[in-house]
């Protein structure tokens, strides 16, 4: 498994987006998101189960996958397309039940976009995009710390690695 990357979030923005362009913007007081990339699987080429003489032939048979987690103290959230909560959006439940998955098939995936901002100017410096994230665990306390929403979740992203862009996406 690759080394974990951890981002502390304070002056940053997080967006959840579905496959139809519906976007929920979270304004955070603080938080973090971390992820790691598992190594892909490999196999050694053999003849009738026996190793070949000389240098082994090793081939990649399967890509690695991204897994991660997020923990947010959410001061506010807004969407231009629906009145759903962050938990409803990630789970595609309640008012968010009609959201479209970012992947094909029956499993619901969401695009998670983290925008790292300059603390003084608030300008977006870097965007990290998990394009096909499926939430595997969610803990949500809408009336958490100081009346602000506390949310933590774990996810799997069905890509070899997240996309990283300079500036906003």
Phi and psi in radians as a Rosetta constraint file:
Dihedral C 1 N 2 CA 2 C 2 CIRCULARHARMONIC -1.238 0.35
Dihedral N 2 CA 2 C 2 N 3 CIRCULARHARMONIC 2.880 0.35
Dihedral C 2 N 3 CA 3 C 3 CIRCULARHARMONIC -1.130 0.35
Dihedral N 3 CA 3 C 3 N 4 CIRCULARHARMONIC 2.458 0.35
Dihedral C 3 N 4 CA 4 C 4 CIRCULARHARMONIC -1.276 0.35
Dihedral N 4 CA 4 C 4 N 5 CIRCULARHARMONIC 2.455 0.35
Dihedral C 4 N 5 CA 5 C 5 CIRCULARHARMONIC -1.888 0.35
Dihedral N 5 CA 5 C 5 N 6 CIRCULARHARMONIC 2.284 0.35
Dihedral C 5 N 6 CA 6 C 6 CIRCULARHARMONIC -2.145 0.35
Dihedral N 6 CA 6 C 6 N 7 CIRCULARHARMONIC 2.289 0.35
Dihedral C 6 N 7 CA 7 C 7 CIRCULARHARMONIC -2.070 0.35
Dihedral N 7 CA 7 C 7 N 8 CIRCULARHARMONIC 2.096 0.35
Dihedral C 7 N 8 CA 8 C 8 CIRCULARHARMONIC -1.425 0.35
Dihedral N 8 CA 8 C 8 N 9 CIRCULARHARMONIC 2.340 0.35
Dihedral C 8 N 9 CA 9 C 9 CIRCULARHARMONIC -2.032 0.35
Dihedral N 9 CA 9 C 9 N 10 CIRCULARHARMONIC 2.224 0.35
Dihedral C 9 N 10 CA 10 C 10 CIRCULARHARMONIC -2.390 0.35
Dihedral N 10 CA 10 C 10 N 11 CIRCULARHARMONIC -0.921 0.35
Dihedral C 10 N 11 CA 11 C 11 CIRCULARHARMONIC -1.873 0.35
Dihedral N 11 CA 11 C 11 N 12 CIRCULARHARMONIC 0.482 0.35
Dihedral C 11 N 12 CA 12 C 12 CIRCULARHARMONIC -1.929 0.35
Dihedral N 12 CA 12 C 12 N 13 CIRCULARHARMONIC 2.936 0.35
Dihedral C 12 N 13 CA 13 C 13 CIRCULARHARMONIC -2.094 0.35
Dihedral N 13 CA 13 C 13 N 14 CIRCULARHARMONIC 2.582 0.35
Dihedral C 13 N 14 CA 14 C 14 CIRCULARHARMONIC -2.219 0.35
Dihedral N 14 CA 14 C 14 N 15 CIRCULARHARMONIC 2.401 0.35
Dihedral C 14 N 15 CA 15 C 15 CIRCULARHARMONIC -2.168 0.35
Dihedral N 15 CA 15 C 15 N 16 CIRCULARHARMONIC 2.465 0.35
Dihedral C 15 N 16 CA 16 C 16 CIRCULARHARMONIC -1.895 0.35
Dihedral N 16 CA 16 C 16 N 17 CIRCULARHARMONIC 2.333 0.35
Dihedral C 16 N 17 CA 17 C 17 CIRCULARHARMONIC -2.389 0.35
Dihedral N 17 CA 17 C 17 N 18 CIRCULARHARMONIC 2.434 0.35
Dihedral C 17 N 18 CA 18 C 18 CIRCULARHARMONIC -1.687 0.35
Dihedral N 18 CA 18 C 18 N 19 CIRCULARHARMONIC 3.141 0.35
Dihedral C 18 N 19 CA 19 C 19 CIRCULARHARMONIC -1.251 0.35
Dihedral N 19 CA 19 C 19 N 20 CIRCULARHARMONIC -0.196 0.35
Dihedral C 19 N 20 CA 20 C 20 CIRCULARHARMONIC -1.746 0.35
Dihedral N 20 CA 20 C 20 N 21 CIRCULARHARMONIC 0.089 0.35
Dihedral C 20 N 21 CA 21 C 21 CIRCULARHARMONIC 1.589 0.35
Dihedral N 21 CA 21 C 21 N 22 CIRCULARHARMONIC 0.047 0.35
Dihedral C 21 N 22 CA 22 C 22 CIRCULARHARMONIC -1.233 0.35
Dihedral N 22 CA 22 C 22 N 23 CIRCULARHARMONIC 2.298 0.35
Dihedral C 22 N 23 CA 23 C 23 CIRCULARHARMONIC -2.291 0.35
Dihedral N 23 CA 23 C 23 N 24 CIRCULARHARMONIC 2.375 0.35
Dihedral C 23 N 24 CA 24 C 24 CIRCULARHARMONIC -2.011 0.35
Dihedral N 24 CA 24 C 24 N 25 CIRCULARHARMONIC 2.149 0.35
Dihedral C 24 N 25 CA 25 C 25 CIRCULARHARMONIC -1.761 0.35
Dihedral N 25 CA 25 C 25 N 26 CIRCULARHARMONIC 2.219 0.35
Dihedral C 25 N 26 CA 26 C 26 CIRCULARHARMONIC -1.857 0.35
Dihedral N 26 CA 26 C 26 N 27 CIRCULARHARMONIC 2.312 0.35
Dihedral C 26 N 27 CA 27 C 27 CIRCULARHARMONIC -1.825 0.35
Dihedral N 27 CA 27 C 27 N 28 CIRCULARHARMONIC 2.155 0.35
Dihedral C 27 N 28 CA 28 C 28 CIRCULARHARMONIC -1.830 0.35
Dihedral N 28 CA 28 C 28 N 29 CIRCULARHARMONIC 2.508 0.35
Dihedral C 28 N 29 CA 29 C 29 CIRCULARHARMONIC -1.449 0.35
Dihedral N 29 CA 29 C 29 N 30 CIRCULARHARMONIC -0.675 0.35
Dihedral C 29 N 30 CA 30 C 30 CIRCULARHARMONIC -2.884 0.35
Dihedral N 30 CA 30 C 30 N 31 CIRCULARHARMONIC 2.919 0.35
Dihedral C 30 N 31 CA 31 C 31 CIRCULARHARMONIC 2.927 0.35
Dihedral N 31 CA 31 C 31 N 32 CIRCULARHARMONIC -3.075 0.35
Dihedral C 31 N 32 CA 32 C 32 CIRCULARHARMONIC -2.715 0.35
Dihedral N 32 CA 32 C 32 N 33 CIRCULARHARMONIC 2.692 0.35
Dihedral C 32 N 33 CA 33 C 33 CIRCULARHARMONIC -2.411 0.35
Dihedral N 33 CA 33 C 33 N 34 CIRCULARHARMONIC 2.383 0.35
Dihedral C 33 N 34 CA 34 C 34 CIRCULARHARMONIC -2.372 0.35
Dihedral N 34 CA 34 C 34 N 35 CIRCULARHARMONIC 2.673 0.35
Dihedral C 34 N 35 CA 35 C 35 CIRCULARHARMONIC -2.659 0.35
Dihedral N 35 CA 35 C 35 N 36 CIRCULARHARMONIC 2.781 0.35
Dihedral C 35 N 36 CA 36 C 36 CIRCULARHARMONIC -2.448 0.35
Dihedral N 36 CA 36 C 36 N 37 CIRCULARHARMONIC 2.765 0.35
Dihedral C 36 N 37 CA 37 C 37 CIRCULARHARMONIC -2.019 0.35
Dihedral N 37 CA 37 C 37 N 38 CIRCULARHARMONIC 2.059 0.35
Dihedral C 37 N 38 CA 38 C 38 CIRCULARHARMONIC -1.281 0.35
Dihedral N 38 CA 38 C 38 N 39 CIRCULARHARMONIC 2.512 0.35
Dihedral C 38 N 39 CA 39 C 39 CIRCULARHARMONIC -1.186 0.35
Dihedral N 39 CA 39 C 39 N 40 CIRCULARHARMONIC 2.556 0.35
Dihedral C 39 N 40 CA 40 C 40 CIRCULARHARMONIC -1.241 0.35
Dihedral N 40 CA 40 C 40 N 41 CIRCULARHARMONIC 2.856 0.35
Dihedral C 40 N 41 CA 41 C 41 CIRCULARHARMONIC -1.489 0.35
Dihedral N 41 CA 41 C 41 N 42 CIRCULARHARMONIC 2.580 0.35
Dihedral C 41 N 42 CA 42 C 42 CIRCULARHARMONIC -2.271 0.35
Dihedral N 42 CA 42 C 42 N 43 CIRCULARHARMONIC 2.768 0.35
Dihedral C 42 N 43 CA 43 C 43 CIRCULARHARMONIC -2.369 0.35
Dihedral N 43 CA 43 C 43 N 44 CIRCULARHARMONIC 2.607 0.35
Dihedral C 43 N 44 CA 44 C 44 CIRCULARHARMONIC -1.661 0.35
Dihedral N 44 CA 44 C 44 N 45 CIRCULARHARMONIC 2.342 0.35
Dihedral C 44 N 45 CA 45 C 45 CIRCULARHARMONIC -1.288 0.35
Dihedral N 45 CA 45 C 45 N 46 CIRCULARHARMONIC 2.205 0.35
Dihedral C 45 N 46 CA 46 C 46 CIRCULARHARMONIC -2.307 0.35
Dihedral N 46 CA 46 C 46 N 47 CIRCULARHARMONIC 2.793 0.35
Dihedral C 46 N 47 CA 47 C 47 CIRCULARHARMONIC -1.977 0.35
Dihedral N 47 CA 47 C 47 N 48 CIRCULARHARMONIC 2.063 0.35
Dihedral C 47 N 48 CA 48 C 48 CIRCULARHARMONIC 0.895 0.35
Dihedral N 48 CA 48 C 48 N 49 CIRCULARHARMONIC 0.687 0.35
Dihedral C 48 N 49 CA 49 C 49 CIRCULARHARMONIC 1.401 0.35
Dihedral N 49 CA 49 C 49 N 50 CIRCULARHARMONIC 0.065 0.35
Dihedral C 49 N 50 CA 50 C 50 CIRCULARHARMONIC -1.960 0.35
Dihedral N 50 CA 50 C 50 N 51 CIRCULARHARMONIC 2.495 0.35
Dihedral C 50 N 51 CA 51 C 51 CIRCULARHARMONIC -1.142 0.35
Dihedral N 51 CA 51 C 51 N 52 CIRCULARHARMONIC 2.551 0.35
Dihedral C 51 N 52 CA 52 C 52 CIRCULARHARMONIC -1.398 0.35
Dihedral N 52 CA 52 C 52 N 53 CIRCULARHARMONIC 2.620 0.35
Dihedral C 52 N 53 CA 53 C 53 CIRCULARHARMONIC -1.197 0.35
Dihedral N 53 CA 53 C 53 N 54 CIRCULARHARMONIC 2.639 0.35
Dihedral C 53 N 54 CA 54 C 54 CIRCULARHARMONIC 1.517 0.35
Dihedral N 54 CA 54 C 54 N 55 CIRCULARHARMONIC -2.680 0.35
Dihedral C 54 N 55 CA 55 C 55 CIRCULARHARMONIC -1.152 0.35
Dihedral N 55 CA 55 C 55 N 56 CIRCULARHARMONIC 2.259 0.35
Dihedral C 55 N 56 CA 56 C 56 CIRCULARHARMONIC -1.162 0.35
Dihedral N 56 CA 56 C 56 N 57 CIRCULARHARMONIC 2.629 0.35
Dihedral C 56 N 57 CA 57 C 57 CIRCULARHARMONIC -1.822 0.35
Dihedral N 57 CA 57 C 57 N 58 CIRCULARHARMONIC 1.985 0.35
Dihedral C 57 N 58 CA 58 C 58 CIRCULARHARMONIC -2.059 0.35
Dihedral N 58 CA 58 C 58 N 59 CIRCULARHARMONIC 2.199 0.35
Dihedral C 58 N 59 CA 59 C 59 CIRCULARHARMONIC -2.132 0.35
Dihedral N 59 CA 59 C 59 N 60 CIRCULARHARMONIC 2.532 0.35
Dihedral C 59 N 60 CA 60 C 60 CIRCULARHARMONIC -1.305 0.35
Dihedral N 60 CA 60 C 60 N 61 CIRCULARHARMONIC 2.281 0.35
Dihedral C 60 N 61 CA 61 C 61 CIRCULARHARMONIC -1.946 0.35
Dihedral N 61 CA 61 C 61 N 62 CIRCULARHARMONIC -0.253 0.35
Dihedral C 61 N 62 CA 62 C 62 CIRCULARHARMONIC -2.736 0.35
Dihedral N 62 CA 62 C 62 N 63 CIRCULARHARMONIC 2.395 0.35
Dihedral C 62 N 63 CA 63 C 63 CIRCULARHARMONIC -1.189 0.35
Dihedral N 63 CA 63 C 63 N 64 CIRCULARHARMONIC 2.751 0.35
Dihedral C 63 N 64 CA 64 C 64 CIRCULARHARMONIC -1.333 0.35
Dihedral N 64 CA 64 C 64 N 65 CIRCULARHARMONIC 3.117 0.35
Dihedral C 64 N 65 CA 65 C 65 CIRCULARHARMONIC -2.444 0.35
Dihedral N 65 CA 65 C 65 N 66 CIRCULARHARMONIC 2.657 0.35
Dihedral C 65 N 66 CA 66 C 66 CIRCULARHARMONIC -1.594 0.35
Dihedral N 66 CA 66 C 66 N 67 CIRCULARHARMONIC 2.324 0.35
Dihedral C 66 N 67 CA 67 C 67 CIRCULARHARMONIC -2.256 0.35
Dihedral N 67 CA 67 C 67 N 68 CIRCULARHARMONIC 2.607 0.35
Dihedral C 67 N 68 CA 68 C 68 CIRCULARHARMONIC -2.831 0.35
Dihedral N 68 CA 68 C 68 N 69 CIRCULARHARMONIC -3.060 0.35
Dihedral C 68 N 69 CA 69 C 69 CIRCULARHARMONIC -2.656 0.35
Dihedral N 69 CA 69 C 69 N 70 CIRCULARHARMONIC 2.733 0.35
Dihedral C 69 N 70 CA 70 C 70 CIRCULARHARMONIC -2.386 0.35
Dihedral N 70 CA 70 C 70 N 71 CIRCULARHARMONIC 2.591 0.35
Dihedral C 70 N 71 CA 71 C 71 CIRCULARHARMONIC -2.447 0.35
Dihedral N 71 CA 71 C 71 N 72 CIRCULARHARMONIC 2.109 0.35
Dihedral C 71 N 72 CA 72 C 72 CIRCULARHARMONIC -2.285 0.35
Dihedral N 72 CA 72 C 72 N 73 CIRCULARHARMONIC 2.467 0.35
Dihedral C 72 N 73 CA 73 C 73 CIRCULARHARMONIC -1.850 0.35
Dihedral N 73 CA 73 C 73 N 74 CIRCULARHARMONIC 1.834 0.35
Dihedral C 73 N 74 CA 74 C 74 CIRCULARHARMONIC -1.650 0.35
Dihedral N 74 CA 74 C 74 N 75 CIRCULARHARMONIC 2.077 0.35
Dihedral C 74 N 75 CA 75 C 75 CIRCULARHARMONIC -1.458 0.35
Dihedral N 75 CA 75 C 75 N 76 CIRCULARHARMONIC -0.553 0.35
Dihedral C 75 N 76 CA 76 C 76 CIRCULARHARMONIC -2.832 0.35
Dihedral N 76 CA 76 C 76 N 77 CIRCULARHARMONIC 2.846 0.35
Dihedral C 76 N 77 CA 77 C 77 CIRCULARHARMONIC -2.606 0.35
Dihedral N 77 CA 77 C 77 N 78 CIRCULARHARMONIC 2.655 0.35
Dihedral C 77 N 78 CA 78 C 78 CIRCULARHARMONIC -2.667 0.35
Dihedral N 78 CA 78 C 78 N 79 CIRCULARHARMONIC 2.677 0.35
Dihedral C 78 N 79 CA 79 C 79 CIRCULARHARMONIC -2.455 0.35
Dihedral N 79 CA 79 C 79 N 80 CIRCULARHARMONIC 2.497 0.35
Dihedral C 79 N 80 CA 80 C 80 CIRCULARHARMONIC -1.517 0.35
Dihedral N 80 CA 80 C 80 N 81 CIRCULARHARMONIC -0.162 0.35
Dihedral C 80 N 81 CA 81 C 81 CIRCULARHARMONIC -2.036 0.35
Dihedral N 81 CA 81 C 81 N 82 CIRCULARHARMONIC -0.143 0.35
Dihedral C 81 N 82 CA 82 C 82 CIRCULARHARMONIC -2.982 0.35
Dihedral N 82 CA 82 C 82 N 83 CIRCULARHARMONIC 2.732 0.35
Dihedral C 82 N 83 CA 83 C 83 CIRCULARHARMONIC -1.748 0.35
Dihedral N 83 CA 83 C 83 N 84 CIRCULARHARMONIC 1.097 0.35
Dihedral C 83 N 84 CA 84 C 84 CIRCULARHARMONIC -1.984 0.35
Dihedral N 84 CA 84 C 84 N 85 CIRCULARHARMONIC 2.760 0.35
Dihedral C 84 N 85 CA 85 C 85 CIRCULARHARMONIC -1.502 0.35
Dihedral N 85 CA 85 C 85 N 86 CIRCULARHARMONIC 2.865 0.35
Dihedral C 85 N 86 CA 86 C 86 CIRCULARHARMONIC -1.002 0.35
Dihedral N 86 CA 86 C 86 N 87 CIRCULARHARMONIC -0.696 0.35
Dihedral C 86 N 87 CA 87 C 87 CIRCULARHARMONIC -1.128 0.35
Dihedral N 87 CA 87 C 87 N 88 CIRCULARHARMONIC -0.751 0.35
Dihedral C 87 N 88 CA 88 C 88 CIRCULARHARMONIC -1.064 0.35
Dihedral N 88 CA 88 C 88 N 89 CIRCULARHARMONIC -0.732 0.35
Dihedral C 88 N 89 CA 89 C 89 CIRCULARHARMONIC -1.084 0.35
Dihedral N 89 CA 89 C 89 N 90 CIRCULARHARMONIC -0.854 0.35
Dihedral C 89 N 90 CA 90 C 90 CIRCULARHARMONIC -1.154 0.35
Dihedral N 90 CA 90 C 90 N 91 CIRCULARHARMONIC -0.535 0.35
Dihedral C 90 N 91 CA 91 C 91 CIRCULARHARMONIC -1.706 0.35
Dihedral N 91 CA 91 C 91 N 92 CIRCULARHARMONIC -0.118 0.35
Dihedral C 91 N 92 CA 92 C 92 CIRCULARHARMONIC 0.906 0.35
Dihedral N 92 CA 92 C 92 N 93 CIRCULARHARMONIC 0.958 0.35
Dihedral C 92 N 93 CA 93 C 93 CIRCULARHARMONIC -2.235 0.35
Dihedral N 93 CA 93 C 93 N 94 CIRCULARHARMONIC 2.876 0.35
Dihedral C 93 N 94 CA 94 C 94 CIRCULARHARMONIC 1.046 0.35
Dihedral N 94 CA 94 C 94 N 95 CIRCULARHARMONIC -2.259 0.35
Dihedral C 94 N 95 CA 95 C 95 CIRCULARHARMONIC -1.166 0.35
Dihedral N 95 CA 95 C 95 N 96 CIRCULARHARMONIC -0.251 0.35
Dihedral C 95 N 96 CA 96 C 96 CIRCULARHARMONIC -1.742 0.35
Dihedral N 96 CA 96 C 96 N 97 CIRCULARHARMONIC 0.232 0.35
Dihedral C 96 N 97 CA 97 C 97 CIRCULARHARMONIC -1.153 0.35
Dihedral N 97 CA 97 C 97 N 98 CIRCULARHARMONIC -0.329 0.35
Dihedral C 97 N 98 CA 98 C 98 CIRCULARHARMONIC -1.657 0.35
Dihedral N 98 CA 98 C 98 N 99 CIRCULARHARMONIC 0.098 0.35
Dihedral C 98 N 99 CA 99 C 99 CIRCULARHARMONIC -1.110 0.35
Dihedral N 99 CA 99 C 99 N 100 CIRCULARHARMONIC 2.657 0.35
Dihedral C 99 N 100 CA 100 C 100 CIRCULARHARMONIC -1.777 0.35
Dihedral N 100 CA 100 C 100 N 101 CIRCULARHARMONIC 2.358 0.35
Dihedral C 100 N 101 CA 101 C 101 CIRCULARHARMONIC -1.155 0.35
Dihedral N 101 CA 101 C 101 N 102 CIRCULARHARMONIC 2.626 0.35
Dihedral C 101 N 102 CA 102 C 102 CIRCULARHARMONIC -1.430 0.35
Dihedral N 102 CA 102 C 102 N 103 CIRCULARHARMONIC -0.171 0.35
Dihedral C 102 N 103 CA 103 C 103 CIRCULARHARMONIC -2.032 0.35
Dihedral N 103 CA 103 C 103 N 104 CIRCULARHARMONIC 2.929 0.35
Dihedral C 103 N 104 CA 104 C 104 CIRCULARHARMONIC -1.533 0.35
Dihedral N 104 CA 104 C 104 N 105 CIRCULARHARMONIC 2.781 0.35
Dihedral C 104 N 105 CA 105 C 105 CIRCULARHARMONIC 1.769 0.35
Dihedral N 105 CA 105 C 105 N 106 CIRCULARHARMONIC -2.986 0.35
Dihedral C 105 N 106 CA 106 C 106 CIRCULARHARMONIC -1.534 0.35
Dihedral N 106 CA 106 C 106 N 107 CIRCULARHARMONIC -0.344 0.35
Dihedral C 106 N 107 CA 107 C 107 CIRCULARHARMONIC -1.374 0.35
Dihedral N 107 CA 107 C 107 N 108 CIRCULARHARMONIC 2.465 0.35
Dihedral C 107 N 108 CA 108 C 108 CIRCULARHARMONIC -1.526 0.35
Dihedral N 108 CA 108 C 108 N 109 CIRCULARHARMONIC 2.163 0.35
Dihedral C 108 N 109 CA 109 C 109 CIRCULARHARMONIC -2.145 0.35
Dihedral N 109 CA 109 C 109 N 110 CIRCULARHARMONIC 2.709 0.35
Dihedral C 109 N 110 CA 110 C 110 CIRCULARHARMONIC -2.287 0.35
Dihedral N 110 CA 110 C 110 N 111 CIRCULARHARMONIC 2.616 0.35
Dihedral C 110 N 111 CA 111 C 111 CIRCULARHARMONIC -1.557 0.35
Dihedral N 111 CA 111 C 111 N 112 CIRCULARHARMONIC 2.177 0.35
Dihedral C 111 N 112 CA 112 C 112 CIRCULARHARMONIC -1.899 0.35
Dihedral N 112 CA 112 C 112 N 113 CIRCULARHARMONIC 2.132 0.35
Dihedral C 112 N 113 CA 113 C 113 CIRCULARHARMONIC -2.048 0.35
Dihedral N 113 CA 113 C 113 N 114 CIRCULARHARMONIC 2.150 0.35
Dihedral C 113 N 114 CA 114 C 114 CIRCULARHARMONIC -1.925 0.35
Dihedral N 114 CA 114 C 114 N 115 CIRCULARHARMONIC 2.113 0.35
Dihedral C 114 N 115 CA 115 C 115 CIRCULARHARMONIC -1.878 0.35
Dihedral N 115 CA 115 C 115 N 116 CIRCULARHARMONIC 1.975 0.35
Dihedral C 115 N 116 CA 116 C 116 CIRCULARHARMONIC -1.445 0.35
Dihedral N 116 CA 116 C 116 N 117 CIRCULARHARMONIC 2.176 0.35
Dihedral C 116 N 117 CA 117 C 117 CIRCULARHARMONIC -2.036 0.35
Dihedral N 117 CA 117 C 117 N 118 CIRCULARHARMONIC 2.677 0.35
Dihedral C 117 N 118 CA 118 C 118 CIRCULARHARMONIC -1.190 0.35
Dihedral N 118 CA 118 C 118 N 119 CIRCULARHARMONIC 2.258 0.35
Dihedral C 118 N 119 CA 119 C 119 CIRCULARHARMONIC -1.106 0.35
Dihedral N 119 CA 119 C 119 N 120 CIRCULARHARMONIC -0.484 0.35
Dihedral C 119 N 120 CA 120 C 120 CIRCULARHARMONIC -1.568 0.35
Dihedral N 120 CA 120 C 120 N 121 CIRCULARHARMONIC -0.847 0.35
Dihedral C 120 N 121 CA 121 C 121 CIRCULARHARMONIC -1.583 0.35
Dihedral N 121 CA 121 C 121 N 122 CIRCULARHARMONIC -0.288 0.35
Dihedral C 121 N 122 CA 122 C 122 CIRCULARHARMONIC 1.168 0.35
Dihedral N 122 CA 122 C 122 N 123 CIRCULARHARMONIC 0.169 0.35
Dihedral C 122 N 123 CA 123 C 123 CIRCULARHARMONIC -1.256 0.35
Dihedral N 123 CA 123 C 123 N 124 CIRCULARHARMONIC 2.427 0.35
Dihedral C 123 N 124 CA 124 C 124 CIRCULARHARMONIC -1.263 0.35
Dihedral N 124 CA 124 C 124 N 125 CIRCULARHARMONIC 2.160 0.35
Dihedral C 124 N 125 CA 125 C 125 CIRCULARHARMONIC -1.703 0.35
Dihedral N 125 CA 125 C 125 N 126 CIRCULARHARMONIC -0.647 0.35
Dihedral C 125 N 126 CA 126 C 126 CIRCULARHARMONIC -2.645 0.35
Dihedral N 126 CA 126 C 126 N 127 CIRCULARHARMONIC 2.511 0.35
Dihedral C 126 N 127 CA 127 C 127 CIRCULARHARMONIC -2.124 0.35
Dihedral N 127 CA 127 C 127 N 128 CIRCULARHARMONIC 2.290 0.35
Dihedral C 127 N 128 CA 128 C 128 CIRCULARHARMONIC -1.971 0.35
Dihedral N 128 CA 128 C 128 N 129 CIRCULARHARMONIC 2.185 0.35
Dihedral C 128 N 129 CA 129 C 129 CIRCULARHARMONIC -2.101 0.35
Dihedral N 129 CA 129 C 129 N 130 CIRCULARHARMONIC 2.094 0.35
Dihedral C 129 N 130 CA 130 C 130 CIRCULARHARMONIC -1.749 0.35
Dihedral N 130 CA 130 C 130 N 131 CIRCULARHARMONIC 1.728 0.35
Dihedral C 130 N 131 CA 131 C 131 CIRCULARHARMONIC -1.314 0.35
Dihedral N 131 CA 131 C 131 N 132 CIRCULARHARMONIC -0.451 0.35
Dihedral C 131 N 132 CA 132 C 132 CIRCULARHARMONIC -2.361 0.35
Dihedral N 132 CA 132 C 132 N 133 CIRCULARHARMONIC 0.987 0.35
Dihedral C 132 N 133 CA 133 C 133 CIRCULARHARMONIC -1.496 0.35
Dihedral N 133 CA 133 C 133 N 134 CIRCULARHARMONIC 2.257 0.35
Dihedral C 133 N 134 CA 134 C 134 CIRCULARHARMONIC -1.982 0.35
Dihedral N 134 CA 134 C 134 N 135 CIRCULARHARMONIC 2.097 0.35
Dihedral C 134 N 135 CA 135 C 135 CIRCULARHARMONIC -1.295 0.35
Dihedral N 135 CA 135 C 135 N 136 CIRCULARHARMONIC 2.199 0.35
Dihedral C 135 N 136 CA 136 C 136 CIRCULARHARMONIC -1.811 0.35
Dihedral N 136 CA 136 C 136 N 137 CIRCULARHARMONIC -0.320 0.35
Dihedral C 136 N 137 CA 137 C 137 CIRCULARHARMONIC -2.680 0.35
Dihedral N 137 CA 137 C 137 N 138 CIRCULARHARMONIC 2.398 0.35
Dihedral C 137 N 138 CA 138 C 138 CIRCULARHARMONIC -2.458 0.35
Dihedral N 138 CA 138 C 138 N 139 CIRCULARHARMONIC 2.241 0.35
Dihedral C 138 N 139 CA 139 C 139 CIRCULARHARMONIC -2.113 0.35
Dihedral N 139 CA 139 C 139 N 140 CIRCULARHARMONIC 2.166 0.35
Dihedral C 139 N 140 CA 140 C 140 CIRCULARHARMONIC -2.322 0.35
Dihedral N 140 CA 140 C 140 N 141 CIRCULARHARMONIC 2.236 0.35
Dihedral C 140 N 141 CA 141 C 141 CIRCULARHARMONIC -2.200 0.35
Dihedral N 141 CA 141 C 141 N 142 CIRCULARHARMONIC 1.607 0.35
Dihedral C 141 N 142 CA 142 C 142 CIRCULARHARMONIC -1.094 0.35
Dihedral N 142 CA 142 C 142 N 143 CIRCULARHARMONIC -0.370 0.35
Dihedral C 142 N 143 CA 143 C 143 CIRCULARHARMONIC -2.012 0.35
Dihedral N 143 CA 143 C 143 N 144 CIRCULARHARMONIC 0.754 0.35
Dihedral C 143 N 144 CA 144 C 144 CIRCULARHARMONIC -1.220 0.35
Dihedral N 144 CA 144 C 144 N 145 CIRCULARHARMONIC -2.417 0.35
Dihedral C 144 N 145 CA 145 C 145 CIRCULARHARMONIC -0.991 0.35
Dihedral N 145 CA 145 C 145 N 146 CIRCULARHARMONIC 2.176 0.35
Dihedral C 145 N 146 CA 146 C 146 CIRCULARHARMONIC 0.955 0.35
Dihedral N 146 CA 146 C 146 N 147 CIRCULARHARMONIC 0.552 0.35
Dihedral C 146 N 147 CA 147 C 147 CIRCULARHARMONIC 1.355 0.35
Dihedral N 147 CA 147 C 147 N 148 CIRCULARHARMONIC 0.099 0.35
Dihedral C 147 N 148 CA 148 C 148 CIRCULARHARMONIC -1.719 0.35
Dihedral N 148 CA 148 C 148 N 149 CIRCULARHARMONIC 2.672 0.35
Dihedral C 148 N 149 CA 149 C 149 CIRCULARHARMONIC -1.298 0.35
Dihedral N 149 CA 149 C 149 N 150 CIRCULARHARMONIC 2.281 0.35
Dihedral C 149 N 150 CA 150 C 150 CIRCULARHARMONIC -1.841 0.35
Dihedral N 150 CA 150 C 150 N 151 CIRCULARHARMONIC 2.248 0.35
Dihedral C 150 N 151 CA 151 C 151 CIRCULARHARMONIC -2.436 0.35
Dihedral N 151 CA 151 C 151 N 152 CIRCULARHARMONIC 2.364 0.35
Dihedral C 151 N 152 CA 152 C 152 CIRCULARHARMONIC -2.373 0.35
Dihedral N 152 CA 152 C 152 N 153 CIRCULARHARMONIC 2.565 0.35
Dihedral C 152 N 153 CA 153 C 153 CIRCULARHARMONIC -2.705 0.35
Dihedral N 153 CA 153 C 153 N 154 CIRCULARHARMONIC 2.788 0.35
Dihedral C 153 N 154 CA 154 C 154 CIRCULARHARMONIC -2.079 0.35
Dihedral N 154 CA 154 C 154 N 155 CIRCULARHARMONIC 2.611 0.35
Dihedral C 154 N 155 CA 155 C 155 CIRCULARHARMONIC -2.577 0.35
Dihedral N 155 CA 155 C 155 N 156 CIRCULARHARMONIC 2.803 0.35
Dihedral C 155 N 156 CA 156 C 156 CIRCULARHARMONIC -2.078 0.35
Dihedral N 156 CA 156 C 156 N 157 CIRCULARHARMONIC 2.350 0.35
Dihedral C 156 N 157 CA 157 C 157 CIRCULARHARMONIC -1.985 0.35
Dihedral N 157 CA 157 C 157 N 158 CIRCULARHARMONIC 2.117 0.35
Dihedral C 157 N 158 CA 158 C 158 CIRCULARHARMONIC -1.483 0.35
Dihedral N 158 CA 158 C 158 N 159 CIRCULARHARMONIC 1.057 0.35
Dihedral C 158 N 159 CA 159 C 159 CIRCULARHARMONIC -2.465 0.35
Dihedral N 159 CA 159 C 159 N 160 CIRCULARHARMONIC 2.803 0.35
Dihedral C 159 N 160 CA 160 C 160 CIRCULARHARMONIC -1.187 0.35
Dihedral N 160 CA 160 C 160 N 161 CIRCULARHARMONIC -0.553 0.35
Dihedral C 160 N 161 CA 161 C 161 CIRCULARHARMONIC -2.871 0.35
Dihedral N 161 CA 161 C 161 N 162 CIRCULARHARMONIC 2.727 0.35
Dihedral C 161 N 162 CA 162 C 162 CIRCULARHARMONIC -1.214 0.35
Dihedral N 162 CA 162 C 162 N 163 CIRCULARHARMONIC 2.750 0.35
Dihedral C 162 N 163 CA 163 C 163 CIRCULARHARMONIC -1.527 0.35
Dihedral N 163 CA 163 C 163 N 164 CIRCULARHARMONIC 2.432 0.35
Dihedral C 163 N 164 CA 164 C 164 CIRCULARHARMONIC -2.153 0.35
Dihedral N 164 CA 164 C 164 N 165 CIRCULARHARMONIC 2.244 0.35
Dihedral C 164 N 165 CA 165 C 165 CIRCULARHARMONIC -2.170 0.35
Dihedral N 165 CA 165 C 165 N 166 CIRCULARHARMONIC 2.601 0.35
Dihedral C 165 N 166 CA 166 C 166 CIRCULARHARMONIC -1.431 0.35
Dihedral N 166 CA 166 C 166 N 167 CIRCULARHARMONIC 2.283 0.35
Dihedral C 166 N 167 CA 167 C 167 CIRCULARHARMONIC 1.453 0.35
Dihedral N 167 CA 167 C 167 N 168 CIRCULARHARMONIC -2.940 0.35
Dihedral C 167 N 168 CA 168 C 168 CIRCULARHARMONIC -1.479 0.35
Dihedral N 168 CA 168 C 168 N 169 CIRCULARHARMONIC 2.662 0.35
